[in-house]
């Protein structure tokens, strides 16, 4: 009698599991959060002014970039001397570019600067090193964003943000877009990780 009861319980558990497993498989892919997709997770991020979307490379251009772009187009390292002009630029007139312009006295001392543009990852995001170095005067940053995906985007709302490592959030810097020429200009005050983005 005891064996029969145990067999019935085991059978009930098996039946119950067979009913629940397909449901749990569906639940793995279900979320009440509409932003819980890989695409949205890459595009929508928190900032000090609300959620923002980092500007992305046009998908057709992105296919070209993935197979043709070289490190020399995306990365440059150069010593900038405190008493002279200096320019760092990556990219090209076709792929878009990121340019940093120094004037004499902008840096507190001679500095070897590295500029890494993350276009090959699909974002208009750039890293300047040595991170955290504060300039004596603001430095001019220019981005030519002609390869960006601009569908449903108000270019007049484009702004530059930097990633605050301490607070783990993107912080507004500002800047303005020359929409006709697809050039974004802004002054920055320190080296960091920057992204061109717009609010929702």
VEXNURO-553787 format. One record per residue (C-alpha): residue number from 1; residue in one letter; chain; x, z, y. Coordinates in steps of 0.05 Angstrom, whole numbers, always signed. Example, Ala and Ser with C-alpha at 12.3 -4.5 7.8 and 13.67 -1.06 7.14 Angstrom:
! VEXNURO-553787
{pt 1, 'a', 'A', {+246, +156, -90}},
{pt 2, 's', 'A', {+273, +143, -21}},
This chain:
! VEXNURO-553787
{pt 1, 'x', 'A', {+0, +0, +0}},
{pt 2, 'x', 'A', {+57, +19, +47}},
{pt 3, 'x', 'A', {+93, -46, +31}},
{pt 4, 'x', 'A', {+31, -87, +46}},
{pt 5, 'x', 'A', {+23, -53, +114}},
{pt 6, 'x', 'A', {+96, -66, +131}},
{pt 7, 'x', 'A', {+88, -139, +110}},
{pt 8, 'x', 'A', {+26, -146, +154}},
{pt 9, 'x', 'A', {+62, -116, +214}},
{pt 10, 'x', 'A', {+122, -162, +204}},
{pt 11, 'x', 'A', {+75, -222, +199}},
{pt 12, 'x', 'A', {+40, -200, +263}},
{pt 13, 'x', 'A', {+107, -194, +299}},
{pt 14, 'x', 'A', {+128, -263, +276}},
{pt 15, 'x', 'A', {+62, -293, +299}},
{pt 16, 'x', 'A', {+67, -258, +366}},
{pt 17, 'x', 'A', {+138, -282, +376}},
{pt 18, 'x', 'A', {+120, -353, +358}},
{pt 19, 'x', 'A', {+66, -350, +412}},
{pt 20, 'x', 'A', {+110, -319, +465}},
{pt 21, 'x', 'A', {+174, -360, +457}},
{pt 22, 'x', 'A', {+146, -425, +484}},
{pt 23, 'x', 'A', {+117, -387, +544}},
{pt 24, 'x', 'A', {+183, -352, +559}},
{pt 25, 'x', 'A', {+219, -420, +556}},
{pt 26, 'x', 'A', {+171, -445, +610}},
{pt 27, 'x', 'A', {+181, -383, +651}},
{pt 28, 'x', 'A', {+256, -395, +655}},
{pt 29, 'x', 'A', {+242, -457, +697}},
{pt 30, 'x', 'A', {+186, -426, +738}},
{pt 31, 'x', 'A', {+195, -390, +803}},
{pt 32, 'x', 'A', {+151, -365, +858}},
{pt 33, 'x', 'A', {+209, -381, +905}},
{pt 34, 'x', 'A', {+201, -454, +928}},
{pt 35, 'x', 'A', {+276, -456, +946}},
{pt 36, 'x', 'A', {+299, -439, +876}},
{pt 37, 'x', 'A', {+325, -509, +859}},
{pt 38, 'x', 'A', {+398, -530, +856}},
{pt 39, 'x', 'A', {+387, -580, +913}},
{pt 40, 'x', 'A', {+355, -529, +959}},
{pt 41, 'x', 'A', {+406, -476, +941}},
{pt 42, 'x', 'A', {+460, -522, +967}},
{pt 43, 'x', 'A', {+423, -543, +1030}},
{pt 44, 'x', 'A', {+386, -482, +1056}},
{pt 45, 'x', 'A', {+426, -421, +1076}},
{pt 46, 'x', 'A', {+415, -358, +1117}},
{pt 47, 'x', 'A', {+441, -353, +1188}},
{pt 48, 'x', 'A', {+434, -305, +1246}},
{pt 49, 'x', 'A', {+379, -349, +1275}},
{pt 50, 'x', 'A', {+340, -360, +1210}},
{pt 51, 'x', 'A', {+347, -410, +1153}},
{pt 52, 'x', 'A', {+390, -472, +1167}},
{pt 53, 'x', 'A', {+404, -536, +1130}},
{pt 54, 'x', 'A', {+477, -559, +1128}},
{pt 55, 'x', 'A', {+483, -633, +1145}},
{pt 56, 'x', 'A', {+493, -674, +1082}},
{pt 57, 'x', 'A', {+529, -740, +1068}},
{pt 58, 'x', 'A', {+482, -799, +1056}},
{pt 59, 'x', 'A', {+474, -807, +980}},
{pt 60, 'x', 'A', {+496, -880, +979}},
{pt 61, 'x', 'A', {+559, -863, +1018}},
{pt 62, 'x', 'A', {+569, -802, +974}},
{pt 63, 'x', 'A', {+575, -847, +912}},
{pt 64, 'x', 'A', {+630, -886, +948}},
{pt 65, 'x', 'A', {+666, -823, +969}},
{pt 66, 'x', 'A', {+667, -794, +899}},
{pt 67, 'x', 'A', {+704, -854, +872}},
{pt 68, 'x', 'A', {+746, -877, +931}},
{pt 69, 'x', 'A', {+765, -820, +977}},
{pt 70, 'x', 'A', {+835, -791, +977}},
{pt 71, 'x', 'A', {+861, -722, +995}},
{pt 72, 'x', 'A', {+898, -750, +1055}},
{pt 73, 'x', 'A', {+831, -770, +1086}},
{pt 74, 'x', 'A', {+804, -700, +1079}},
{pt 75, 'x', 'A', {+863, -654, +1090}},
{pt 76, 'x', 'A', {+919, -649, +1141}},
{pt 77, 'x', 'A', {+971, -596, +1157}},
{pt 78, 'x', 'A', {+1012, -596, +1221}},
{pt 79, 'x', 'A', {+1051, -547, +1265}},
{pt 80, 'x', 'A', {+1020, -541, +1334}},
{pt 81, 'x', 'A', {+1069, -518, +1388}},
{pt 82, 'x', 'A', {+1045, -468, +1439}},
{pt 83, 'x', 'A', {+1070, -508, +1500}},
{pt 84, 'x', 'A', {+1047, -578, +1480}},
{pt 85, 'x', 'A', {+985, -619, +1464}},
{pt 86, 'x', 'A', {+966, -627, +1392}},
{pt 87, 'x', 'A', {+913, -664, +1352}},
{pt 88, 'x', 'A', {+892, -656, +1280}},
{pt 89, 'x', 'A', {+845, -707, +1250}},
{pt 90, 'x', 'A', {+817, -723, +1182}},
{pt 91, 'x', 'A', {+770, -778, +1159}},
{pt 92, 'x', 'A', {+765, -848, +1188}},
{pt 93, 'x', 'A', {+722, -890, +1235}},
{pt 94, 'x', 'A', {+682, -913, +1174}},
{pt 95, 'x', 'A', {+675, -847, +1137}},
{pt 96, 'x', 'A', {+666, -805, +1198}},
{pt 97, 'x', 'A', {+720, -757, +1222}},
{pt 98, 'x', 'A', {+734, -687, +1244}},
{pt 99, 'x', 'A', {+783, -677, +1302}},
{pt 100, 'x', 'A', {+813, -614, +1333}},
{pt 101, 'x', 'A', {+847, -620, +1401}},
{pt 102, 'x', 'A', {+896, -568, +1428}},
{pt 103, 'x', 'A', {+922, -563, +1499}},
{pt 104, 'x', 'A', {+985, -526, +1520}},
{pt 105, 'x', 'A', {+972, -451, +1518}},
{pt 106, 'x', 'A', {+911, -454, +1472}},
{pt 107, 'x', 'A', {+950, -417, +1417}},
{pt 108, 'x', 'A', {+987, -350, +1424}},
{pt 109, 'x', 'A', {+1048, -379, +1387}},
{pt 110, 'x', 'A', {+1070, -439, +1347}},
{pt 111, 'x', 'A', {+1022, -444, +1287}},
{pt 112, 'x', 'A', {+1020, -488, +1225}},
{pt 113, 'x', 'A', {+947, -508, +1222}},
{pt 114, 'x', 'A', {+911, -535, +1161}},
{pt 115, 'x', 'A', {+846, -574, +1168}},
{pt 116, 'x', 'A', {+805, -586, +1104}},
{pt 117, 'x', 'A', {+741, -627, +1110}},
{pt 118, 'x', 'A', {+692, -619, +1052}},
{pt 119, 'x', 'A', {+659, -687, +1056}},
{pt 120, 'x', 'A', {+675, -700, +982}},
{pt 121, 'x', 'A', {+628, -641, +966}},
{pt 122, 'x', 'A', {+573, -674, +1005}},
{pt 123, 'x', 'A', {+572, -627, +1065}},
{pt 124, 'x', 'A', {+593, -632, +1137}},
{pt 125, 'x', 'A', {+634, -569, +1129}},
{pt 126, 'x', 'A', {+706, -557, +1149}},
{pt 127, 'x', 'A', {+758, -501, +1138}},
{pt 128, 'x', 'A', {+812, -485, +1189}},
{pt 129, 'x', 'A', {+871, -442, +1169}},
{pt 130, 'x', 'A', {+902, -393, +1183}},
{pt 131, 'x', 'A', {+832, -363, +1181}},
{pt 132, 'x', 'A', {+816, -311, +1234}},
{pt 133, 'x', 'A', {+869, -333, +1285}},
{pt 134, 'x', 'A', {+839, -326, +1354}},
{pt 135, 'x', 'A', {+856, -377, +1408}},
{pt 136, 'x', 'A', {+881, -360, +1478}},
{pt 137, 'x', 'A', {+832, -413, +1504}},
{pt 138, 'x', 'A', {+774, -449, +1470}},
{pt 139, 'x', 'A', {+794, -510, +1429}},
{pt 140, 'x', 'A', {+755, -575, +1427}},
{pt 141, 'x', 'A', {+724, -595, +1360}},
{pt 142, 'x', 'A', {+693, -664, +1350}},
{pt 143, 'x', 'A', {+656, -690, +1289}},
{pt 144, 'x', 'A', {+636, -763, +1280}},
{pt 145, 'x', 'A', {+576, -757, +1233}},
{pt 146, 'x', 'A', {+557, -830, +1222}},
{pt 147, 'x', 'A', {+555, -822, +1146}},
{pt 148, 'x', 'A', {+505, -764, +1148}},
{pt 149, 'x', 'A', {+436, -765, +1117}},
{pt 150, 'x', 'A', {+393, -764, +1180}},
{pt 151, 'x', 'A', {+323, -778, +1152}},
{pt 152, 'x', 'A', {+273, -727, +1180}},
{pt 153, 'x', 'A', {+328, -693, +1221}},
{pt 154, 'x', 'A', {+323, -681, +1296}},
{pt 155, 'x', 'A', {+395, -695, +1316}},
{pt 156, 'x', 'A', {+383, -659, +1382}},
{pt 157, 'x', 'A', {+378, -594, +1343}},
{pt 158, 'x', 'A', {+445, -601, +1308}},
{pt 159, 'x', 'A', {+490, -541, +1320}},
{pt 160, 'x', 'A', {+557, -515, +1294}},
{pt 161, 'x', 'A', {+558, -451, +1253}},
{pt 162, 'x', 'A', {+615, -410, +1226}},
{pt 163, 'x', 'A', {+613, -368, +1162}},
{pt 164, 'x', 'A', {+621, -294, +1176}},
{pt 165, 'x', 'A', {+657, -268, +1115}},
{pt 166, 'x', 'A', {+643, -195, +1131}},
{pt 167, 'x', 'A', {+567, -203, +1139}},
{pt 168, 'x', 'A', {+561, -261, +1089}},
{pt 169, 'x', 'A', {+520, -302, +1137}},
{pt 170, 'x', 'A', {+527, -365, +1180}},
{pt 171, 'x', 'A', {+533, -350, +1254}},
{pt 172, 'x', 'A', {+512, -398, +1310}},
{pt 173, 'x', 'A', {+568, -427, +1352}},
{pt 174, 'x', 'A', {+531, -482, +1390}},
{pt 175, 'x', 'A', {+552, -550, +1414}},
{pt 176, 'x', 'A', {+516, -616, +1429}},
{pt 177, 'x', 'A', {+507, -683, +1394}},
{pt 178, 'x', 'A', {+517, -750, +1428}},
{pt 179, 'x', 'A', {+462, -782, +1387}},
{pt 180, 'x', 'A', {+477, -854, +1408}},
{pt 181, 'x', 'A', {+550, -848, +1386}},
{pt 182, 'x', 'A', {+537, -799, +1328}},
{pt 183, 'x', 'A', {+591, -752, +1355}},
{pt 184, 'x', 'A', {+582, -676, +1357}},
{pt 185, 'x', 'A', {+625, -636, +1406}},
{pt 186, 'x', 'A', {+636, -562, +1412}},
{pt 187, 'x', 'A', {+689, -512, +1434}},
{pt 188, 'x', 'A', {+711, -461, +1382}},
{pt 189, 'x', 'A', {+748, -395, +1393}},
{pt 190, 'x', 'A', {+780, -381, +1326}},
{pt 191, 'x', 'A', {+797, -411, +1258}},
{pt 192, 'x', 'A', {+744, -403, +1205}},
{pt 193, 'x', 'A', {+698, -442, +1159}},
{pt 194, 'x', 'A', {+650, -484, +1201}},
{pt 195, 'x', 'A', {+589, -527, +1184}},
{pt 196, 'x', 'A', {+546, -575, +1223}},
{pt 197, 'x', 'A', {+473, -556, +1210}},
{pt 198, 'x', 'A', {+404, -552, +1238}},
{pt 199, 'x', 'A', {+348, -502, +1235}},
{pt 200, 'x', 'A', {+286, -516, +1193}},
